[in-house]
């Protein structure tokens, strides 16, 4: 798998692993079942890693936005405050999209 985790690639390997395991069961092949189970688990690991990475990136974005929003509010810089609010919302959306990580 690549060094940068991907939710799509992880899900692909989860599903493919399930299929290989099912075919292995149908054929009575223990090694094929084990290979399928292994691929499924590796895919699940990649999916979880990608979600965790996305959540952390969203949390960083949210924190930066909060900082800019507060500084803008304190200094009276409405443009900085509005930009911070937008960045904060963007981070929140990214965290929600990766919540079950």
Secondary structure, DSSP 8 states (H G I E B T S, - for coil): --SS--HHHHHHHHHHHHHHHHHHHHHT-HHHHHHHHHHHHHHHHHHHHHHHHHHHHHHHHHHHHHHHHHHHHHHT-HHHHHHHHHHHHHHHHHHHHTTT-
